[in-house]
Amino acid sequence: MKQLLIFVQKEFYHVLRDKRTLLILFGMPVVQVLLFGFALSTEVKNTKIGILDQDKTQISAELISKINANQYFDVDKNLKSINQAENSFKGGEIKMILVIPQQFTENLILGKKIQLQLITDGTDINFANQIYNFMSNILMDYYGQRTLQSFSGVQPEIRMLYNPQLKGAPNFVPGVMALILLIICVLMTAVAIVREKESGTMEVLLVSPMKPSTIILAKAIPYFILSMVILISIMILSVTLLDLPIKGNLILLFLISTIFIITNLLLGILISILTDTQQVAMLISLVGTMLPTLMLSGFMFPIENMPVPLQLISNLIPAKWYYEIVKNVMIKGTGLEVIWKQTLILFAMMALLFVIAVKKFKVRLE
């Protein structure tokens, strides 16, 4: 019992004298409370939608004003044609389109059957169903429950672009790709290098004829190859088992995935440079990378639902941009003309992390 107490006391000393571990231990609950309190929201807020008004009457204008006046939707585009609507979907500018048909007002007054078409982005099936239900409730509230339920009332019609079968794979496959590549690259790279420093073999390697940059590169290459193999495996499984064909350019997807993998490898190397123990490296990797990826990348929860500060913070998450790219290329079949912005941001993050990692590594060698 006495020996147990001595070891417990020793562990307390280790924790209390390591300021970074203390920051993680006490900062992590605060961060989790904030994220779970604000990010885990199933409420639709300020979702950008487009409206194609083919009726252009006072009643249709009143309906548009009713939709725009609530906190759930933001009428971002007044569309003029179906082609314009499709381009807005591919660019990710809107999440839903409401099509008001011709003679809408006339048929409503005469009590004839009317169909208001709701077109949603089916790549995220859960969010698509959410905004459809919210829009249906607004329409029911505007025209009255009795009118909507009658045979001649207003009947919303839903269509799911890119995912007509309403499968969940188009939503979680891109997110799983981002998450797995993050874990393999960041966590494994950080722990592998720190393990060398803990065992004392890192100093032996640094005084060898090999350059320090060569040593770091040799550590990173196996995880790069492993990440590419995992990427190919995920794609094969998605096509064969999940029946999720890759609609876009496969070479483009691999090139951007390479940028994302290198970005994560550099992030893992940077963590290994700034830490001295495997425990701290693992905690920083999990809390500082995996948790924000789950919460702020748009994989699990729509970023539009989050407060503005969290939306701004999400821009610093590489997985957010990669997730958007994979959804566009793999599911929507878009090309570089649509994802150039996300690709440029991801490339800039890779370059910035490379500069920081090299600078910090040189400082540690002096």
GIHU-V621545 format. One record per pair of residues at least 24 apart in sequence whose ideal C-beta (glycine too) atoms are under 10 Angstrom apart, sorted by sequence separation. I is the first residue (numbers start at 1). J is the second residue. D is the distance in Angstrom with one decimal. If there is no record, write none. Layout:
i j d
I J D
I J D
This chain:
i j d
46 70 10.0
47 71 10.0
49 73 5.1
51 75 5.8
96 120 4.8
97 121 9.3
132 156 7.8
292 316 8.2
293 317 6.2
296 320 6.6
297 321 8.8
299 323 5.7
321 345 5.2
322 346 6.3
46 71 6.9
47 72 6.6
48 73 7.8
49 74 7.1
50 75 7.5
51 76 9.3
52 77 9.1
53 78 7.0
54 79 9.9
73 98 9.0
94 119 9.6
95 120 6.7
96 121 7.4
133 158 10.0
232 257 9.7
264 289 7.9
292 317 5.3
293 318 8.4
294 319 8.9
297 322 8.1
298 323 5.7
320 345 9.2
321 346 4.8
44 70 9.7
45 71 6.2
46 72 7.6
47 73 5.4
48 74 5.2
49 75 6.2
50 76 6.4
51 77 7.5
52 78 8.2
53 79 8.2
54 80 9.7
94 120 9.7
95 121 5.4
132 158 5.5
193 219 5.6
228 254 8.2
231 257 5.5
292 318 9.9
293 319 4.3
297 323 5.1
298 324 7.1
320 346 9.5
321 347 9.8
44 71 8.8
45 72 6.6
46 73 7.5
47 74 6.7
48 75 8.1
49 76 6.6
50 77 3.9
51 78 6.0
52 79 4.3
53 80 9.3
54 81 9.8
94 121 8.0
116 143 9.8
189 216 9.3
192 219 5.8
193 220 8.9
231 258 9.1
292 319 8.0
293 320 8.1
297 324 8.9
318 345 8.6
319 346 9.7
321 348 9.9
43 71 9.0
44 72 4.7
45 73 9.2
46 74 5.0
48 76 3.9
49 77 8.0
50 78 7.4
51 79 6.6
52 80 7.5
132 160 9.2
192 220 9.0
289 317 8.6
292 320 9.0
299 327 9.8
318 346 6.1
321 349 7.9
43 72 8.0
44 73 7.5
45 74 9.2
47 76 9.2
48 77 7.8
50 79 4.8
52 81 7.5
92 121 8.1
95 124 8.4
114 143 9.5
129 158 8.9
228 257 7.8
231 260 9.4
264 293 10.0
289 318 8.9
290 319 9.3
293 322 9.6
298 327 8.8
46 76 9.8
52 82 7.1
89 119 7.8
128 158 8.5
189 219 6.8
192 222 8.7
227 257 8.4
228 258 7.7
231 261 7.7
289 319 8.4
293 323 8.7
315 345 7.9
67 98 7.2
89 120 9.1
90 121 9.6
92 123 9.7
96 127 9.8
129 160 9.2
188 219 9.9
189 220 6.0
192 223 7.6
227 258 9.2
230 261 9.7
318 349 5.3
52 84 8.2
89 121 5.9
95 127 7.2
96 128 7.8
128 160 6.2
188 220 9.9
317 349 9.5
318 350 8.2
52 85 6.0
86 119 9.1
89 122 10.0
95 128 7.7
114 147 9.9
128 161 9.2
189 222 9.4
227 260 9.1
228 261 7.1
316 349 8.4
50 84 8.2
51 85 9.6
64 98 8.3
85 119 7.0
89 123 9.6
128 162 9.9
188 222 9.0
189 223 5.4
224 258 8.5
227 261 4.7
50 85 6.0
63 98 8.5
95 130 9.8
96 131 5.3
108 143 8.0
125 160 7.4
128 163 7.9
185 220 8.5
188 223 5.4
189 224 9.3
226 261 9.7
227 262 9.5
318 353 8.8
64 100 8.0
95 131 6.0
96 132 7.5
111 147 8.8
122 158 9.7
187 223 9.7
225 261 9.9
63 100 7.0
82 119 9.0
98 135 7.0
113 150 9.4
122 159 8.4
123 160 9.1
129 166 8.1
186 223 9.4
224 261 6.0
227 264 7.9
50 88 5.6
96 134 9.5
113 151 6.9
114 152 8.1
116 154 5.9
117 155 10.0
118 156 5.3
119 157 9.1
120 158 6.8
122 160 3.3
123 161 8.2
124 162 9.8
125 163 6.1
128 166 8.3
185 223 5.9
188 226 8.1
189 227 10.0
223 261 8.5
224 262 7.3
227 265 8.1
49 88 9.8
50 89 8.6
61 100 9.7
96 135 6.7
108 147 8.6
111 150 8.3
112 151 10.0
113 152 5.4
114 153 7.4
115 154 8.0
116 155 7.3
117 156 7.6
118 157 6.6
119 158 7.9
120 159 7.3
121 160 8.1
122 161 5.5
123 162 5.2
124 163 8.6
184 223 6.1
185 224 7.7
188 227 9.3
48 88 9.2
60 100 5.0
98 138 9.9
111 151 9.4
112 152 5.8
113 153 7.8
114 154 4.9
115 155 5.4
116 156 4.9
117 157 4.8
118 158 5.0
119 159 4.9
120 160 6.1
121 161 6.2
122 162 5.1
123 163 5.9
125 165 9.5
184 224 9.4
224 264 9.6
59 100 9.4
60 101 9.6
63 104 8.5
98 139 8.9
111 152 4.6
112 153 9.7
113 154 8.8
114 155 6.8
115 156 7.5
116 157 6.9
117 158 8.0
118 159 7.3
119 160 8.3
120 161 7.2
121 162 6.9
122 163 3.0
125 166 5.5
185 226 8.9
220 261 9.8
223 264 9.0
224 265 6.2
63 105 9.8
110 152 8.5
111 153 8.4
113 155 7.0
114 156 9.6
115 157 4.9
117 159 6.8
118 160 9.9
119 161 6.3
120 162 9.8
121 163 8.3
122 164 6.8
125 167 7.0
126 168 7.9
184 226 6.1
185 227 5.7
220 262 8.6
223 265 6.4
50 93 7.9
51 94 9.6
57 100 9.1
62 105 9.9
120 163 9.3
122 165 8.7
125 168 5.9
128 171 9.2
184 227 5.1
48 92 9.5
50 94 4.5
56 100 8.6
60 104 5.6
61 105 9.9
108 152 9.3
122 166 6.9
124 168 9.7
125 169 9.3
127 171 8.3
183 227 9.8
221 265 9.1
48 93 6.7
49 94 5.5
50 95 9.1
51 96 9.4
52 97 6.2
53 98 8.6
54 99 7.1
55 100 5.1
59 104 7.2
60 105 6.4
63 108 10.0
107 152 8.6
108 153 8.8
122 167 8.6
125 170 7.2
126 171 6.7
181 226 10.0
182 227 9.6
184 229 9.8
220 265 4.9
223 268 7.8
48 94 4.9
49 95 6.3
50 96 7.5
51 97 7.2
52 98 7.2
53 99 8.5
54 100 6.0
55 101 6.8
56 102 8.9
57 103 9.4
59 105 4.5
108 154 7.1
124 170 7.7
125 171 5.7
126 172 9.8
181 227 5.4
184 230 6.3
219 265 9.3
220 266 8.4
47 94 8.5
48 95 6.2
49 96 4.3
50 97 4.7
51 98 4.9
52 99 4.7
53 100 4.8
54 101 5.7
55 102 5.9
57 104 7.2
58 105 7.6
59 106 9.7
107 154 9.2
123 170 4.8
124 171 5.0
125 172 9.7
180 227 8.3
181 228 9.4
183 230 9.8
184 231 9.7
47 95 5.2
48 96 8.4
49 97 6.7
50 98 7.6
51 99 8.0
52 100 6.9
53 101 9.6
54 102 4.7
55 103 6.9
56 104 9.3
57 105 4.3
60 108 9.5
122 170 7.0
123 171 6.5
124 172 9.7
217 265 9.8
220 268 7.9
47 96 7.0
49 98 6.5
50 99 9.5
51 100 6.9
52 101 9.3
53 102 9.8
54 103 8.9
55 104 3.9
56 105 9.4
57 106 8.5
59 108 6.7
121 170 9.9
122 171 9.1
181 230 7.0
216 265 9.6
219 268 9.4
220 269 6.6
54 104 7.6
55 105 5.9
59 109 8.5
104 154 8.7
124 174 9.8
180 230 5.9
181 231 6.7
216 266 9.9
219 269 7.9
44 95 9.3
53 104 8.6
55 106 8.5
57 108 9.6
123 174 8.4
124 175 9.9
180 231 8.4
267 318 7.7
44 96 10.0
55 107 9.4
217 269 9.6
55 108 9.5
63 116 8.6
177 230 8.7
180 233 9.5
181 234 9.0
216 269 6.0
219 272 8.6
177 231 6.8
180 234 7.1
264 318 7.0
263 318 5.1
264 319 8.6
216 272 8.7
263 319 9.5
177 234 5.4
216 273 8.9
72 130 9.7
73 131 7.6
98 156 8.6
99 157 8.6
176 234 6.7
177 235 8.3
260 318 6.4
263 321 9.6
264 322 9.3
55 114 10.0
72 131 7.8
259 318 9.2
260 319 7.9
263 322 8.4
99 159 9.4
174 234 9.7
73 134 7.5
173 234 7.1
176 237 9.8
177 238 8.8
260 321 8.3
261 322 9.6
72 134 5.0
73 135 7.1
96 158 9.6
97 159 9.1
173 235 8.8
176 238 9.0
259 321 9.8
260 322 4.4
72 135 8.1
259 322 8.4
260 323 9.7
70 134 8.7
97 161 9.1
173 237 8.7
174 238 9.4
52 117 8.5
72 137 9.0
73 138 7.8
173 238 4.9
256 321 9.3
257 322 7.7
260 325 8.2
72 138 7.4
172 238 9.9
256 322 7.2
259 325 9.4
260 326 9.0
52 119 8.9
70 137 9.9
67 135 7.5
70 138 6.5
169 237 9.9
170 238 9.3
257 325 8.8
49 118 9.3
50 119 8.9
69 138 9.7
169 238 6.6
173 242 6.8
256 325 5.4
257 326 8.0
49 119 9.8
172 242 9.4
174 244 10.0
202 272 9.7
256 326 8.0
49 120 9.2
67 138 5.9
70 141 9.4
90 161 9.3
173 244 6.1
66 138 6.7
67 139 8.6
89 161 6.0
90 162 9.4
169 241 9.2
170 242 9.0
253 325 8.0
257 329 9.8
66 139 8.8
89 162 8.2
169 242 4.3
252 325 9.0
253 326 7.1
256 329 7.4
168 242 9.1
169 243 7.7
170 244 6.4
194 268 9.9
63 138 9.0
66 141 8.2
67 142 8.4
86 161 8.0
167 242 7.6
169 244 4.7
185 260 8.6
189 264 8.0
190 265 9.9
193 268 7.9
197 272 7.9
253 328 9.9
63 139 7.9
66 142 5.1
85 161 9.6
167 243 7.8
177 253 9.7
181 257 7.4
185 261 5.8
188 264 9.9
189 265 5.6
192 268 8.5
193 269 6.8
196 272 8.9
197 273 9.7
253 329 5.0
66 143 9.8
167 244 7.5
184 261 8.5
185 262 8.4
186 263 9.5
187 264 9.4
188 265 9.5
189 266 8.9
190 267 8.3
191 268 8.4
192 269 9.9
194 271 8.3
195 272 9.2
248 325 9.6
252 329 6.1
253 330 6.4
165 243 8.6
182 260 8.6
185 263 8.2
186 264 5.0
189 267 8.3
190 268 4.3
193 271 8.8
194 272 5.1
197 275 8.7
198 276 7.5
248 326 9.2
63 142 6.3
178 257 9.6
181 260 6.3
182 261 9.5
185 264 3.3
186 265 7.8
189 268 3.1
190 269 7.5
193 272 3.7
194 273 9.3
197 276 6.3
198 277 6.3
248 327 10.0
250 329 8.8
47 127 8.4
62 142 8.2
63 143 8.5
177 257 7.7
181 261 5.8
184 264 7.9
185 265 4.8
186 266 9.3
188 268 7.1
189 269 6.0
190 270 8.4
191 271 9.1
192 272 7.7
193 273 7.9
194 274 9.9
197 277 8.5
198 278 6.3
246 326 9.8
248 328 7.2
249 329 6.7
250 330 9.2
256 336 9.1
163 244 9.5
182 263 9.6
183 264 8.9
184 265 9.3
185 266 8.8
186 267 5.2
187 268 6.9
189 270 9.6
190 271 4.1
191 272 7.8
194 275 5.8
197 278 9.2
198 279 9.7
247 328 9.7
248 329 3.6
249 330 10.0
255 336 9.6
49 131 7.7
178 260 7.5
181 263 9.6
182 264 5.5
185 267 7.4
186 268 4.2
189 271 8.0
190 272 4.5
193 275 9.2
194 276 7.0
195 277 9.6
247 329 7.9
248 330 6.0
252 334 9.6
267 349 8.9
274 356 10.0
44 127 8.2
47 130 8.8
177 260 8.9
181 264 6.2
185 268 5.7
186 269 9.3
189 272 6.7
190 273 9.2
194 277 6.5
195 278 5.9
198 281 9.7
246 329 7.8
247 330 6.8
248 331 8.2
252 335 6.9
256 339 7.6
260 343 9.9
263 346 6.5
266 349 8.9
267 350 9.4
270 353 6.2
273 356 9.2
274 357 9.7
42 126 9.0
47 131 5.5
59 143 10.0
181 265 9.8
184 268 9.3
185 269 9.6
186 270 9.4
187 271 8.8
190 274 9.3
191 275 9.6
194 278 5.1
197 281 9.7
246 330 5.3
247 331 6.6
248 332 7.3
249 333 8.6
252 336 6.4
259 343 7.3
262 346 9.8
263 347 8.6
266 350 6.5
269 353 8.4
270 354 9.4
273 357 6.5
42 127 9.7
162 247 8.2
182 267 8.6
186 271 6.9
190 275 7.1
193 278 9.8
194 279 9.0
245 330 8.8
246 331 8.8
247 332 6.8
248 333 4.7
249 334 9.2
262 347 9.6
263 348 9.8
265 350 9.3
266 351 9.3
268 353 9.8
269 354 9.2
272 357 9.3
273 358 9.7
44 130 5.6
49 135 7.9
178 264 9.4
182 268 9.4
186 272 9.8
191 277 10.0
192 278 9.3
194 280 8.0
195 281 8.9
244 330 7.8
245 331 9.4
247 333 3.3
248 334 6.2
249 335 6.3
256 342 8.4
260 346 6.2
263 349 5.5
264 350 9.3
266 352 9.0
267 353 5.8
270 356 6.2
271 357 9.6
273 359 9.7
274 360 6.8
43 130 8.7
44 131 5.5
47 134 8.1
191 278 5.3
194 281 4.5
244 331 7.8
246 333 8.6
247 334 8.6
248 335 6.7
249 336 8.2
252 339 8.3
256 343 5.8
259 346 5.4
260 347 9.9
263 350 4.3
266 353 3.9
269 356 9.9
270 357 4.6
273 360 4.9
42 130 7.0
44 132 9.9
47 135 9.3
190 278 8.5
191 279 9.6
193 281 8.2
194 282 8.8
245 333 9.4
248 336 9.7
255 343 8.8
259 347 5.7
262 350 5.5
263 351 9.2
265 353 9.0
266 354 5.5
269 357 5.2
270 358 9.8
273 361 5.4
44 133 8.6
45 134 9.9
192 281 9.4
260 349 9.2
261 350 9.5
262 351 10.0
263 352 9.3
264 353 9.1
265 354 9.9
266 355 9.5
267 356 9.7
268 357 9.5
269 358 9.5
270 359 10.0
272 361 9.5
273 362 9.9
44 134 4.8
190 280 9.4
191 281 5.5
248 338 9.6
256 346 7.0
259 349 8.8
260 350 8.3
263 353 6.2
266 356 8.3
267 357 8.4
270 360 6.6
273 363 8.8
274 364 8.9
43 134 8.8
44 135 9.0
63 154 9.5
190 281 4.3
191 282 6.1
248 339 9.0
252 343 8.9
256 347 9.0
259 350 5.7
262 353 8.8
263 354 9.0
266 357 5.3
269 360 9.3
270 361 8.7
273 364 6.0
189 281 9.4
190 282 7.5
238 330 8.0
258 350 9.7
259 351 9.9
262 354 8.3
265 357 9.5
266 358 9.4
269 361 7.8
187 281 8.1
190 284 7.4
191 285 7.6
186 281 9.6
187 282 6.6
190 285 5.2
235 330 8.3
189 285 8.9
187 284 9.6
188 285 8.8
186 284 9.2
187 285 4.3
186 285 5.1
187 286 7.0
190 289 9.3
185 285 9.8
186 286 9.1
183 285 8.2
186 288 8.7
187 289 7.8
182 285 8.9
183 286 8.8
186 289 5.0
187 290 7.6
185 289 9.4
186 290 7.8
183 289 8.5
182 289 5.9
183 290 6.4
186 293 9.5
182 290 6.3
179 289 10.0
182 292 9.8
183 293 9.1
179 290 7.2
182 293 5.5
181 293 10.0
182 294 9.7
179 293 6.0
178 293 6.5
179 294 7.1
182 297 9.3
178 294 9.8
175 293 8.7
179 297 8.4
175 294 8.6
178 297 6.4
178 298 9.8
179 299 7.2
178 299 6.7
179 300 9.8
175 297 7.1
177 299 9.8
174 297 9.6
175 298 8.2
176 299 8.3
174 298 9.5
175 299 3.2
174 299 7.5
175 300 7.2
172 299 7.6
171 299 8.1
172 300 9.1
171 300 9.5
186 318 9.9
182 317 9.7
182 318 8.1
181 318 9.9
182 319 6.0
181 319 8.4
178 317 9.4
178 318 8.4
179 319 7.3
182 322 9.0
178 319 4.2
181 322 8.0
216 357 8.3
177 319 9.4
178 320 8.5
216 358 9.4
178 321 9.5
175 319 8.3
178 322 5.1
179 323 9.3
174 319 9.8
177 322 7.8
178 323 5.0
213 358 7.7
216 361 7.1
177 323 8.2
178 324 9.9
212 358 9.9
175 322 9.8
178 325 9.6
174 322 8.1
175 323 6.0
178 326 7.1
213 361 7.8
174 323 5.3
177 326 5.9
212 361 6.6
213 362 9.6
174 324 8.5
176 326 9.9
212 362 8.3
174 325 8.4
175 326 8.5
174 326 3.8
175 327 9.0
212 364 9.3
173 326 7.9
174 327 5.0
177 330 8.7
212 365 6.2
173 327 9.1
174 328 9.3
174 329 9.2
171 327 8.4
174 330 6.4
170 327 7.6
173 330 7.4
174 331 7.3
173 331 8.4
206 364 9.8
206 365 7.1
170 330 8.2
171 331 8.8
170 331 4.8
169 331 9.3
170 332 9.3
162 327 9.0
162 328 10.0
197 364 9.9
163 331 7.4
162 331 5.4
163 332 9.9
161 331 10.0
162 332 5.5
127 298 9.4
131 302 9.2
161 332 8.4
162 333 8.2
130 302 8.2
131 304 9.8
124 298 8.3
126 300 9.3
127 301 9.0
124 299 9.4
126 301 9.6
127 302 5.2
130 305 9.3
126 302 8.9
127 304 8.7
124 302 7.4
127 305 8.9
124 327 8.0
123 327 5.3
123 328 8.6
121 327 9.3
95 302 8.5
123 330 9.2
124 331 9.5
123 331 4.7
95 304 7.8
122 331 8.7
123 332 6.7
121 331 9.5
121 332 8.6
74 304 9.1
92 324 7.0
92 327 8.5
92 328 7.1
91 328 8.9
90 328 7.5
92 332 8.7
91 332 9.8
90 332 5.8
92 334 9.0
89 332 7.8
90 333 8.5
91 334 8.2
90 334 5.3
89 334 9.9
90 335 9.7
91 337 9.4
92 338 7.7
90 337 9.5
91 338 5.9
92 339 9.2
90 338 5.8
91 339 9.7
92 341 10.0
91 341 10.0
92 342 9.4
87 338 9.4
39 292 9.9
20 274 8.5
21 275 9.9
20 275 7.3
24 279 9.5
28 283 7.9
32 287 8.8
39 294 9.3
40 295 8.0
47 302 7.8
20 276 9.1
21 277 8.4
24 280 7.4
31 287 7.3
35 291 7.4
39 295 4.9
48 304 7.6
20 277 9.2
23 280 9.9
31 288 9.5
35 292 8.2
38 295 9.4
39 296 6.8
45 302 8.7
47 304 5.6
18 276 9.0
21 279 7.2
25 283 8.4
28 286 9.2
44 302 8.1
46 304 6.0
47 305 8.3
18 277 7.9
21 280 5.8
24 283 4.8
28 287 5.2
32 291 7.5
35 294 9.0
36 295 8.2
42 301 8.5
43 302 9.9
45 304 6.5
46 305 8.3
20 280 5.6
23 283 9.7
24 284 6.9
27 287 8.1
28 288 9.7
31 291 7.5
35 295 4.8
40 300 8.4
41 301 7.0
42 302 9.4
44 304 8.1
45 305 5.1
18 279 8.9
23 284 9.7
31 292 8.8
34 295 9.8
35 296 7.7
39 300 8.4
40 301 6.3
41 302 8.5
44 305 6.9
45 306 8.5
18 280 7.1
21 283 7.2
24 286 9.3
25 287 10.0
39 301 5.3
43 305 6.3
45 307 9.3
46 308 9.9
14 277 9.3
20 283 8.6
21 284 9.8
24 287 6.0
28 291 8.3
32 295 9.0
38 301 9.8
39 302 9.6
42 305 8.0
15 279 9.8
20 284 7.8
23 287 10.0
24 288 8.6
31 295 9.4
39 303 8.8
41 305 4.8
14 279 9.3
40 305 9.3
41 306 7.3
35 301 9.5
39 305 7.9
40 306 9.7
41 307 9.5
38 305 9.0
39 306 5.5
38 306 6.0
39 307 8.8
38 307 5.4
37 307 10.0
35 306 9.3
38 309 8.6
39 310 6.2
38 310 5.9
34 307 9.7
34 309 9.6
35 310 7.8
39 314 9.2
34 310 8.3
35 313 9.9
